[in-house]
Amino acid sequence: MTPASSAKPDRRPPYQHAADELRREIKAGRYKPGDQLPPYRELQERFGVANMTARAALNVLRDEGLIYTIQGRGSFVADYDGKGVDYTPPAWYLGNRAEPGGSEADELVIGKGKPGSANAAGPALTEMLTALRDEIRALSAEHQELRREVEALKKAQQDSPS
């Protein structure tokens, strides 16, 4: 392994570093579907970035379908089968990695275009998956809103004099 000073500098923006680390943790099972991710403030402290940078990192994961956000509640890991997200880093990133060959975690993150993956099936399947992912997000947000309404009704019923 080479010392850090002799490694090529990684030119990726900070939000991409944060998104990559969170993606690895989701893929490794640290955060399971339905788990809430840390709030922006914790991500800021953990990665040493600004609020907007933490938001941008979560936006990347949301665009990939790994997470969904409910306004006022936070960001949550989406249900996925581990095959639906096929992230391939840009070529300039792969050329600047400090460790040649990568790690097992990198292999989980980097899509290989295997038969049956979204890359192999073509754009029509990708569009359909994106539409389904958006519909699931909308239904999940609606589900959360209904749960809040039920909780509010229960509380109102408990608070009202009998």
DOPAVEX-852123 format. One record per residue: residue number from 1; residue in three letters; x, y negated, z of N, C-alpha, C, CB in turn. Coordinates in steps of 0.02 Angstrom, whole numbers, padded with zeros to 5 digits. Glycine has a CB too. Example, Ala and Ser with C-alpha at 12.3 -4.5 7.8 and 13.67 -1.06 7.14 Angstrom:
<recs>
+-----+------+--------+--------+--------+--------+--------+--------+--------+--------+--------+--------+--------+--------+
| seq | type |    n.u |    n.v |    n.w |   ca.u |   ca.v |   ca.w |    c.u |    c.v |    c.w |   cb.u |   cb.v |   cb.w |
+-----+------+--------+--------+--------+--------+--------+--------+--------+--------+--------+--------+--------+--------+
|   1 |  ALA |  00660 |  00284 |  00390 |  00615 |  00225 |  00390 |  00660 |  00165 |  00390 |  00565 |  00224 |  00452 |
|   2 |  SER |  00642 |  00112 |  00354 |  00684 |  00053 |  00357 |  00645 | -00002 |  00394 |  00704 |  00030 |  00286 |
+-----+------+--------+--------+--------+--------+--------+--------+--------+--------+--------+--------+--------+--------+
</recs>
This chain:
<recs>
+-----+------+--------+--------+--------+--------+--------+--------+--------+--------+--------+--------+--------+--------+
| seq | type |    n.u |    n.v |    n.w |   ca.u |   ca.v |   ca.w |    c.u |    c.v |    c.w |   cb.u |   cb.v |   cb.w |
+-----+------+--------+--------+--------+--------+--------+--------+--------+--------+--------+--------+--------+--------+
|   1 |  MET |  00042 |  00058 |  00000 |  00000 |  00000 |  00000 |  00044 | -00062 |  00000 | -00048 |  00000 |  00060 |
|   2 |  THR |  00026 | -00111 | -00039 |  00068 | -00171 | -00044 |  00047 | -00222 |  00008 |  00062 | -00202 | -00115 |
|   3 |  PRO |  00095 | -00264 |  00031 |  00077 | -00316 |  00078 |  00027 | -00364 |  00047 |  00140 | -00354 |  00102 |
|   4 |  ALA | -00013 | -00396 |  00089 | -00065 | -00441 |  00065 | -00036 | -00499 |  00025 | -00106 | -00467 |  00123 |
|   5 |  SER |  00023 | -00522 |  00043 |  00052 | -00580 |  00010 |  00070 | -00565 | -00063 |  00114 | -00604 |  00047 |
|   6 |  SER |  00086 | -00501 | -00079 |  00105 | -00485 | -00147 |  00045 | -00466 | -00190 |  00156 | -00429 | -00147 |
|   7 |  ALA | -00013 | -00457 | -00159 | -00074 | -00439 | -00197 | -00099 | -00500 | -00235 | -00129 | -00412 | -00150 |
|   8 |  LYS | -00129 | -00487 | -00292 | -00158 | -00542 | -00331 | -00215 | -00573 | -00292 | -00182 | -00518 | -00400 |
|   9 |  PRO | -00221 | -00639 | -00294 | -00277 | -00670 | -00258 | -00343 | -00652 | -00291 | -00268 | -00747 | -00255 |
|  10 |  ASP | -00392 | -00641 | -00251 | -00459 | -00625 | -00276 | -00494 | -00692 | -00289 | -00500 | -00580 | -00225 |
|  11 |  ARG | -00511 | -00704 | -00352 | -00539 | -00768 | -00372 | -00615 | -00771 | -00366 | -00519 | -00785 | -00442 |
|  12 |  ARG | -00645 | -00717 | -00341 | -00717 | -00718 | -00335 | -00740 | -00771 | -00285 | -00744 | -00649 | -00315 |
|  13 |  PRO | -00799 | -00800 | -00296 | -00824 | -00848 | -00248 | -00841 | -00814 | -00181 | -00886 | -00885 | -00276 |
|  14 |  PRO | -00840 | -00852 | -00126 | -00853 | -00823 | -00060 | -00921 | -00788 | -00054 | -00849 | -00877 | -00008 |
|  15 |  TYR | -00972 | -00814 | -00089 | -01037 | -00782 | -00083 | -01035 | -00711 | -00112 | -01091 | -00823 | -00120 |
|  16 |  GLN | -00992 | -00699 | -00162 | -00986 | -00633 | -00191 | -00951 | -00585 | -00144 | -00949 | -00636 | -00258 |
|  17 |  HIS | -00901 | -00611 | -00107 | -00868 | -00569 | -00056 | -00919 | -00545 | -00005 | -00811 | -00609 | -00021 |
|  18 |  ALA | -00960 | -00592 |  00020 | -01010 | -00575 |  00070 | -01061 | -00526 |  00042 | -01045 | -00639 |  00096 |
|  19 |  ALA | -01084 | -00538 | -00019 | -01134 | -00494 | -00050 | -01104 | -00424 | -00059 | -01157 | -00523 | -00118 |
|  20 |  ASP | -01042 | -00420 | -00080 | -01010 | -00355 | -00089 | -01005 | -00316 | -00024 | -00940 | -00363 | -00119 |
|  21 |  GLU | -00987 | -00350 |  00030 | -00981 | -00317 |  00095 | -01049 | -00293 |  00120 | -00949 | -00365 |  00146 |
|  22 |  LEU | -01100 | -00335 |  00114 | -01167 | -00315 |  00135 | -01193 | -00258 |  00092 | -01216 | -00374 |  00131 |
|  23 |  ARG | -01179 | -00260 |  00027 | -01200 | -00206 | -00018 | -01167 | -00140 |  00003 | -01181 | -00224 | -00091 |
|  24 |  ARG | -01103 | -00142 |  00019 | -01068 | -00081 |  00040 | -01100 | -00053 |  00104 | -00993 | -00095 |  00053 |
|  25 |  GLU | -01118 | -00098 |  00150 | -01148 | -00075 |  00213 | -01217 | -00045 |  00201 | -01154 | -00134 |  00262 |
|  26 |  ILE | -01255 | -00073 |  00156 | -01321 | -00045 |  00139 | -01312 |  00023 |  00107 | -01360 | -00092 |  00092 |
|  27 |  LYS | -01266 |  00028 |  00059 | -01255 |  00092 |  00024 | -01228 |  00145 |  00072 | -01206 |  00081 | -00034 |
|  28 |  ALA | -01188 |  00124 |  00121 | -01159 |  00171 |  00169 | -01210 |  00192 |  00222 | -01098 |  00141 |  00202 |
|  29 |  GLY | -01267 |  00159 |  00225 | -01319 |  00177 |  00273 | -01318 |  00139 |  00338 | -01314 |  00248 |  00287 |
|  30 |  ARG | -01275 |  00089 |  00345 | -01275 |  00049 |  00406 | -01342 |  00014 |  00414 | -01217 | -00002 |  00406 |
|  31 |  TYR | -01368 | -00011 |  00358 | -01435 | -00040 |  00357 | -01478 |  00006 |  00315 | -01434 | -00114 |  00328 |
|  32 |  LYS | -01532 |  00029 |  00344 | -01576 |  00076 |  00310 | -01637 |  00037 |  00283 | -01599 |  00133 |  00359 |
|  33 |  PRO | -01674 |  00066 |  00235 | -01733 |  00033 |  00209 | -01780 |  00012 |  00266 | -01770 |  00079 |  00160 |
|  34 |  GLY | -01801 | -00051 |  00263 | -01844 | -00080 |  00315 | -01807 | -00116 |  00369 | -01885 | -00026 |  00346 |
|  35 |  ASP | -01741 | -00103 |  00377 | -01702 | -00139 |  00427 | -01694 | -00212 |  00409 | -01632 | -00106 |  00435 |
|  36 |  GLN | -01694 | -00254 |  00460 | -01684 | -00325 |  00449 | -01609 | -00340 |  00449 | -01720 | -00367 |  00503 |
|  37 |  LEU | -01589 | -00381 |  00400 | -01519 | -00403 |  00397 | -01509 | -00459 |  00447 | -01500 | -00425 |  00325 |
|  38 |  PRO | -01446 | -00472 |  00466 | -01434 | -00527 |  00513 | -01457 | -00594 |  00482 | -01359 | -00531 |  00530 |
|  39 |  PRO | -01477 | -00641 |  00525 | -01498 | -00707 |  00499 | -01439 | -00745 |  00469 | -01530 | -00748 |  00556 |
|  40 |  TYR | -01456 | -00798 |  00432 | -01405 | -00837 |  00398 | -01350 | -00860 |  00445 | -01437 | -00898 |  00365 |
|  41 |  ARG | -01368 | -00882 |  00504 | -01318 | -00907 |  00551 | -01266 | -00854 |  00568 | -01353 | -00933 |  00616 |
|  42 |  GLU | -01289 | -00793 |  00580 | -01242 | -00739 |  00595 | -01197 | -00723 |  00535 | -01279 | -00676 |  00617 |
|  43 |  LEU | -01227 | -00725 |  00475 | -01187 | -00713 |  00414 | -01135 | -00768 |  00405 | -01232 | -00708 |  00352 |
|  44 |  GLN | -01155 | -00830 |  00420 | -01108 | -00886 |  00416 | -01048 | -00874 |  00460 | -01142 | -00953 |  00435 |
|  45 |  GLU | -01061 | -00855 |  00523 | -01007 | -00844 |  00571 | -00965 | -00783 |  00551 | -01035 | -00834 |  00641 |
|  46 |  ARG | -00997 | -00730 |  00530 | -00962 | -00669 |  00513 | -00914 | -00678 |  00454 | -01011 | -00614 |  00497 |
|  47 |  PHE | -00938 | -00712 |  00402 | -00898 | -00719 |  00341 | -00861 | -00786 |  00338 | -00941 | -00712 |  00281 |
|  48 |  GLY | -00873 | -00830 |  00386 | -00840 | -00895 |  00386 | -00860 | -00939 |  00327 | -00765 | -00886 |  00387 |
|  49 |  VAL | -00925 | -00939 |  00312 | -00950 | -00976 |  00254 | -01005 | -01025 |  00276 | -00977 | -00927 |  00200 |
|  50 |  ALA | -01023 | -01068 |  00229 | -01077 | -01117 |  00242 | -01145 | -01083 |  00234 | -01071 | -01177 |  00193 |
|  51 |  ASN | -01197 | -01116 |  00259 | -01265 | -01090 |  00256 | -01285 | -01074 |  00184 | -01314 | -01141 |  00286 |
|  52 |  MET | -01273 | -01119 |  00137 | -01292 | -01108 |  00067 | -01254 | -01049 |  00037 | -01280 | -01171 |  00026 |
|  53 |  THR | -01193 | -01037 |  00060 | -01154 | -00981 |  00035 | -01184 | -00915 |  00060 | -01080 | -00987 |  00058 |
|  54 |  ALA | -01205 | -00914 |  00123 | -01238 | -00854 |  00150 | -01303 | -00841 |  00112 | -01252 | -00862 |  00226 |
|  55 |  ARG | -01340 | -00894 |  00098 | -01403 | -00887 |  00060 | -01389 | -00860 | -00010 | -01439 | -00955 |  00056 |
|  56 |  ALA | -01336 | -00885 | -00041 | -01319 | -00862 | -00109 | -01302 | -00787 | -00108 | -01260 | -00903 | -00137 |
|  57 |  ALA | -01267 | -00764 | -00056 | -01250 | -00693 | -00051 | -01313 | -00651 | -00047 | -01205 | -00681 |  00011 |
|  58 |  LEU | -01361 | -00673 | -00007 | -01424 | -00635 | -00001 | -01464 | -00639 | -00066 | -01466 | -00661 |  00058 |
|  59 |  ASN | -01459 | -00695 | -00101 | -01494 | -00701 | -00166 | -01467 | -00650 | -00216 | -01485 | -00773 | -00194 |
|  60 |  VAL | -01402 | -00638 | -00214 | -01373 | -00587 | -00259 | -01404 | -00519 | -00244 | -01295 | -00585 | -00252 |
|  61 |  LEU | -01407 | -00501 | -00180 | -01434 | -00436 | -00161 | -01509 | -00432 | -00176 | -01421 | -00423 | -00087 |
|  62 |  ARG | -01544 | -00488 | -00169 | -01615 | -00489 | -00185 | -01625 | -00480 | -00260 | -01648 | -00556 | -00162 |
|  63 |  ASP | -01583 | -00512 | -00300 | -01588 | -00505 | -00373 | -01574 | -00433 | -00395 | -01540 | -00553 | -00408 |
|  64 |  GLU | -01533 | -00398 | -00358 | -01517 | -00329 | -00373 | -01571 | -00281 | -00348 | -01449 | -00310 | -00343 |
|  65 |  GLY | -01616 | -00306 | -00307 | -01670 | -00265 | -00281 | -01651 | -00226 | -00218 | -01691 | -00217 | -00333 |
|  66 |  LEU | -01594 | -00241 | -00188 | -01574 | -00207 | -00127 | -01610 | -00234 | -00066 | -01499 | -00213 | -00117 |
|  67 |  ILE | -01629 | -00297 | -00068 | -01663 | -00327 | -00011 | -01723 | -00367 | -00035 | -01616 | -00372 |  00030 |
|  68 |  TYR | -01766 | -00384 |  00012 | -01820 | -00431 | -00001 | -01824 | -00478 |  00058 | -01889 | -00394 | -00014 |
|  69 |  THR | -01849 | -00538 |  00047 | -01853 | -00588 |  00100 | -01925 | -00608 |  00110 | -01810 | -00649 |  00082 |
|  70 |  ILE | -01944 | -00613 |  00173 | -02010 | -00638 |  00190 | -01999 | -00704 |  00226 | -02050 | -00587 |  00236 |
|  71 |  GLN | -02027 | -00757 |  00198 | -02017 | -00824 |  00224 | -02038 | -00826 |  00298 | -02055 | -00876 |  00183 |
|  72 |  GLY | -01993 | -00853 |  00339 | -02006 | -00859 |  00409 | -01992 | -00796 |  00449 | -02077 | -00879 |  00420 |
|  73 |  ARG | -01977 | -00741 |  00416 | -01965 | -00678 |  00451 | -01893 | -00653 |  00442 | -02014 | -00625 |  00426 |
|  74 |  GLY | -01865 | -00662 |  00382 | -01797 | -00639 |  00371 | -01791 | -00597 |  00309 | -01772 | -00601 |  00430 |
|  75 |  SER | -01732 | -00567 |  00302 | -01717 | -00524 |  00244 | -01714 | -00451 |  00268 | -01650 | -00544 |  00210 |
|  76 |  PHE | -01743 | -00407 |  00227 | -01749 | -00337 |  00245 | -01723 | -00293 |  00188 | -01822 | -00319 |  00262 |
|  77 |  VAL | -01697 | -00235 |  00206 | -01673 | -00187 |  00156 | -01733 | -00156 |  00121 | -01628 | -00132 |  00188 |
|  78 |  ALA | -01732 | -00158 |  00056 | -01787 | -00130 |  00015 | -01782 | -00054 |  00013 | -01786 | -00160 | -00056 |
|  79 |  ASP | -01838 | -00022 | -00002 | -01837 |  00050 | -00013 | -01805 |  00062 | -00081 | -01910 |  00080 | -00010 |
|  80 |  TYR | -01755 |  00102 | -00084 | -01723 |  00120 | -00147 | -01696 |  00190 | -00140 | -01667 |  00069 | -00166 |
|  81 |  ASP | -01686 |  00223 | -00195 | -01662 |  00292 | -00194 | -01587 |  00297 | -00199 | -01695 |  00332 | -00249 |
|  82 |  GLY | -01552 |  00241 | -00199 | -01480 |  00242 | -00205 | -01456 |  00244 | -00276 | -01452 |  00300 | -00168 |
|  83 |  LYS | -01501 |  00259 | -00324 | -01482 |  00263 | -00394 | -01509 |  00203 | -00433 | -01508 |  00328 | -00425 |
|  84 |  GLY | -01558 |  00169 | -00405 | -01592 |  00116 | -00441 | -01550 |  00054 | -00452 | -01654 |  00097 | -00406 |
|  85 |  VAL | -01502 |  00042 | -00410 | -01460 | -00017 | -00416 | -01394 |  00004 | -00447 | -01449 | -00053 | -00347 |
|  86 |  ASP | -01379 | -00024 | -00503 | -01318 | -00006 | -00539 | -01276 | -00068 | -00547 | -01335 |  00026 | -00609 |
|  87 |  TYR | -01240 | -00086 | -00495 | -01199 | -00147 | -00496 | -01132 | -00132 | -00526 | -01192 | -00175 | -00425 |
|  88 |  THR | -01113 | -00170 | -00575 | -01047 | -00165 | -00605 | -01013 | -00232 | -00598 | -01051 | -00142 | -00679 |
|  89 |  PRO | -00958 | -00237 | -00560 | -00925 | -00300 | -00553 | -00895 | -00323 | -00619 | -00870 | -00296 | -00500 |
|  90 |  PRO | -00885 | -00389 | -00627 | -00855 | -00413 | -00688 | -00784 | -00387 | -00698 | -00854 | -00490 | -00688 |
|  91 |  ALA | -00763 | -00384 | -00761 | -00697 | -00356 | -00778 | -00641 | -00393 | -00743 | -00687 | -00358 | -00853 |
|  92 |  TRP | -00646 | -00460 | -00736 | -00593 | -00498 | -00704 | -00586 | -00478 | -00631 | -00605 | -00573 | -00710 |
|  93 |  TYR | -00641 | -00457 | -00599 | -00637 | -00434 | -00530 | -00602 | -00367 | -00526 | -00708 | -00429 | -00498 |
|  94 |  LEU | -00621 | -00322 | -00570 | -00589 | -00256 | -00570 | -00515 | -00261 | -00583 | -00622 | -00211 | -00621 |
|  95 |  GLY | -00494 | -00310 | -00624 | -00423 | -00320 | -00639 | -00385 | -00351 | -00582 | -00416 | -00363 | -00699 |
|  96 |  ASN | -00419 | -00381 | -00533 | -00386 | -00415 | -00478 | -00392 | -00379 | -00411 | -00413 | -00484 | -00471 |
|  97 |  ARG | -00417 | -00318 | -00411 | -00424 | -00282 | -00348 | -00356 | -00266 | -00320 | -00465 | -00218 | -00357 |
|  98 |  ALA | -00348 | -00272 | -00254 | -00284 | -00261 | -00222 | -00265 | -00187 | -00221 | -00286 | -00289 | -00151 |
|  99 |  GLU | -00315 | -00143 | -00217 | -00300 | -00072 | -00212 | -00317 | -00037 | -00278 | -00339 | -00040 | -00154 |
| 100 |  PRO | -00268 | -00016 | -00316 | -00283 |  00019 | -00379 | -00321 |  00083 | -00364 | -00218 |  00035 | -00417 |
| 101 |  GLY | -00370 |  00097 | -00407 | -00410 |  00157 | -00399 | -00470 |  00148 | -00355 | -00367 |  00211 | -00370 |
| 102 |  GLY | -00470 |  00096 | -00313 | -00527 |  00081 | -00271 | -00536 |  00132 | -00216 | -00589 |  00078 | -00312 |
| 103 |  SER | -00592 |  00127 | -00182 | -00607 |  00171 | -00127 | -00672 |  00209 | -00141 | -00613 |  00132 | -00061 |
| 104 |  GLU | -00689 |  00253 | -00096 | -00751 |  00290 | -00103 | -00810 |  00243 | -00100 | -00757 |  00345 | -00049 |
| 105 |  ALA | -00805 |  00190 | -00058 | -00859 |  00141 | -00054 | -00868 |  00105 | -00121 | -00845 |  00090 |  00002 |
| 106 |  ASP | -00812 |  00089 | -00154 | -00817 |  00057 | -00220 | -00853 |  00102 | -00269 | -00747 |  00038 | -00246 |
| 107 |  GLU | -00840 |  00167 | -00266 | -00872 |  00213 | -00312 | -00947 |  00214 | -00302 | -00843 |  00283 | -00304 |
| 108 |  LEU | -00970 |  00204 | -00240 | -01041 |  00202 | -00226 | -01073 |  00140 | -00257 | -01055 |  00204 | -00152 |
| 109 |  VAL | -01035 |  00085 | -00257 | -01062 |  00021 | -00279 | -01058 |  00014 | -00355 | -01024 | -00036 | -00246 |
| 110 |  ILE | -01006 |  00038 | -00385 | -00995 |  00026 | -00456 | -01033 |  00078 | -00497 | -00920 |  00028 | -00473 |
| 111 |  GLY | -01079 |  00055 | -00539 | -01118 |  00101 | -00581 | -01075 |  00131 | -00635 | -01179 |  00065 | -00611 |
| 112 |  LYS | -01086 |  00192 | -00650 | -01045 |  00226 | -00701 | -01083 |  00239 | -00766 | -01020 |  00291 | -00674 |
| 113 |  GLY | -01147 |  00218 | -00770 | -01185 |  00229 | -00831 | -01197 |  00303 | -00845 | -01149 |  00199 | -00889 |
| 114 |  LYS | -01207 |  00342 | -00792 | -01219 |  00414 | -00800 | -01286 |  00425 | -00833 | -01216 |  00449 | -00731 |
| 115 |  PRO | -01294 |  00481 | -00866 | -01359 |  00496 | -00896 | -01413 |  00493 | -00842 | -01359 |  00566 | -00929 |
| 116 |  GLY | -01468 |  00460 | -00860 | -01523 |  00451 | -00812 | -01519 |  00386 | -00775 | -01523 |  00508 | -00764 |
| 117 |  SER | -01464 |  00349 | -00779 | -01460 |  00285 | -00745 | -01492 |  00231 | -00788 | -01386 |  00266 | -00728 |
| 118 |  ALA | -01505 |  00173 | -00758 | -01538 |  00118 | -00794 | -01495 |  00096 | -00853 | -01551 |  00059 | -00747 |
| 119 |  ASN | -01429 |  00097 | -00846 | -01385 |  00076 | -00901 | -01391 |  00123 | -00960 | -01312 |  00072 | -00877 |
| 120 |  ALA | -01398 |  00188 | -00947 | -01401 |  00236 | -01002 | -01470 |  00235 | -01036 | -01386 |  00306 | -00976 |
| 121 |  ALA | -01522 |  00218 | -00999 | -01590 |  00221 | -01026 | -01607 |  00162 | -01070 | -01639 |  00225 | -00969 |
| 122 |  GLY | -01576 |  00106 | -01062 | -01588 |  00049 | -01105 | -01628 | -00006 | -01072 | -01623 |  00072 | -01166 |
| 123 |  PRO | -01636 | -00060 | -01109 | -01668 | -00120 | -01081 | -01741 | -00111 | -01064 | -01660 | -00177 | -01128 |
| 124 |  ALA | -01778 | -00069 | -01100 | -01850 | -00061 | -01086 | -01860 | -00033 | -01016 | -01882 | -00015 | -01139 |
| 125 |  LEU | -01821 |  00017 | -00998 | -01827 |  00046 | -00931 | -01805 | -00004 | -00878 | -01786 |  00111 | -00926 |
| 126 |  THR | -01753 | -00041 | -00893 | -01729 | -00092 | -00846 | -01783 | -00144 | -00833 | -01665 | -00125 | -00872 |
| 127 |  GLU | -01817 | -00166 | -00886 | -01870 | -00215 | -00878 | -01927 | -00186 | -00836 | -01897 | -00238 | -00946 |
| 128 |  MET | -01944 | -00123 | -00849 | -01998 | -00092 | -00811 | -01978 | -00085 | -00738 | -02015 | -00022 | -00841 |
| 129 |  LEU | -01916 | -00066 | -00723 | -01894 | -00061 | -00654 | -01895 | -00129 | -00620 | -01823 | -00031 | -00652 |
| 130 |  THR | -01875 | -00181 | -00656 | -01876 | -00248 | -00627 | -01947 | -00269 | -00611 | -01844 | -00299 | -00676 |
| 131 |  ALA | -01995 | -00255 | -00656 | -02064 | -00272 | -00644 | -02092 | -00233 | -00583 | -02107 | -00257 | -00705 |
| 132 |  LEU | -02075 | -00169 | -00579 | -02097 | -00129 | -00521 | -02067 | -00155 | -00456 | -02079 | -00056 | -00532 |
| 133 |  ARG | -02003 | -00172 | -00458 | -01970 | -00199 | -00399 | -02003 | -00263 | -00376 | -01895 | -00211 | -00413 |
| 134 |  ASP | -02020 | -00307 | -00423 | -02054 | -00369 | -00406 | -02123 | -00356 | -00376 | -02061 | -00414 | -00467 |
| 135 |  GLU | -02158 | -00308 | -00405 | -02225 | -00290 | -00379 | -02219 | -00262 | -00308 | -02259 | -00240 | -00425 |
| 136 |  ILE | -02169 | -00220 | -00296 | -02159 | -00192 | -00229 | -02144 | -00247 | -00179 | -02103 | -00140 | -00229 |
| 137 |  ARG | -02102 | -00295 | -00199 | -02086 | -00351 | -00155 | -02149 | -00390 | -00137 | -02034 | -00397 | -00187 |
| 138 |  ALA | -02190 | -00404 | -00188 | -02251 | -00442 | -00176 | -02298 | -00404 | -00129 | -02287 | -00457 | -00243 |
| 139 |  LEU | -02305 | -00338 | -00141 | -02348 | -00298 | -00097 | -02320 | -00295 | -00026 | -02355 | -00227 | -00126 |
| 140 |  SER | -02255 | -00291 | -00020 | -02225 | -00289 |  00046 | -02237 | -00355 |  00083 | -02150 | -00276 |  00041 |
| 141 |  ALA | -02230 | -00411 |  00048 | -02243 | -00476 |  00079 | -02317 | -00481 |  00100 | -02224 | -00534 |  00031 |
| 142 |  GLU | -02362 | -00457 |  00057 | -02433 | -00458 |  00073 | -02447 | -00414 |  00134 | -02476 | -00434 |  00012 |
| 143 |  HIS | -02415 | -00356 |  00137 | -02423 | -00310 |  00193 | -02401 | -00344 |  00258 | -02382 | -00246 |  00182 |
| 144 |  GLN | -02344 | -00378 |  00256 | -02319 | -00412 |  00316 | -02368 | -00467 |  00338 | -02250 | -00442 |  00302 |
| 145 |  GLU | -02396 | -00504 |  00289 | -02444 | -00557 |  00305 | -02506 | -00527 |  00337 | -02462 | -00596 |  00241 |
| 146 |  LEU | -02530 | -00471 |  00311 | -02589 | -00439 |  00341 | -02574 | -00415 |  00412 | -02611 | -00380 |  00298 |
| 147 |  ARG | -02515 | -00389 |  00423 | -02496 | -00368 |  00491 | -02496 | -00427 |  00539 | -02427 | -00335 |  00491 |
| 148 |  ARG | -02471 | -00485 |  00515 | -02472 | -00545 |  00557 | -02543 | -00566 |  00573 | -02435 | -00603 |  00523 |
| 149 |  GLU | -02587 | -00563 |  00524 | -02657 | -00581 |  00534 | -02689 | -00534 |  00585 | -02696 | -00579 |  00468 |
| 150 |  VAL | -02676 | -00470 |  00581 | -02704 | -00421 |  00628 | -02679 | -00437 |  00699 | -02685 | -00349 |  00608 |
| 151 |  GLU | -02614 | -00450 |  00705 | -02586 | -00468 |  00770 | -02618 | -00531 |  00798 | -02510 | -00477 |  00765 |
| 152 |  ALA | -02629 | -00581 |  00756 | -02661 | -00643 |  00778 | -02732 | -00630 |  00800 | -02660 | -00696 |  00722 |
| 153 |  LEU | -02769 | -00587 |  00764 | -02837 | -00570 |  00783 | -02838 | -00532 |  00849 | -02871 | -00529 |  00728 |
| 154 |  LYS | -02792 | -00485 |  00858 | -02788 | -00448 |  00921 | -02775 | -00495 |  00979 | -02734 | -00395 |  00918 |
| 155 |  LYS | -02729 | -00542 |  00969 | -02712 | -00588 |  01022 | -02771 | -00634 |  01038 | -02651 | -00630 |  01002 |
| 156 |  ALA | -02806 | -00657 |  00987 | -02864 | -00699 |  00997 | -02918 | -00661 |  01034 | -02891 | -00725 |  00930 |
| 157 |  GLN | -02926 | -00598 |  01018 | -02976 | -00556 |  01051 | -02959 | -00546 |  01124 | -02983 | -00488 |  01016 |
| 158 |  GLN | -02895 | -00537 |  01139 | -02872 | -00528 |  01209 | -02879 | -00592 |  01249 | -02799 | -00504 |  01209 |
| 159 |  ASP | -02866 | -00649 |  01216 | -02867 | -00713 |  01250 | -02938 | -00739 |  01261 | -02828 | -00764 |  01211 |
| 160 |  SER | -02986 | -00716 |  01221 | -03054 | -00742 |  01227 | -03088 | -00712 |  01289 | -03096 | -00726 |  01163 |
| 161 |  PRO | -03127 | -00754 |  01325 | -03161 | -00729 |  01385 | -03217 | -00682 |  01365 | -03189 | -00788 |  01428 |
| 162 |  SER | -03225 | -00628 |  01401 | -03277 | -00578 |  01385 | -03342 | -00593 |  01417 | -03255 | -00509 |  01405 |
+-----+------+--------+--------+--------+--------+--------+--------+--------+--------+--------+--------+--------+--------+
</recs>
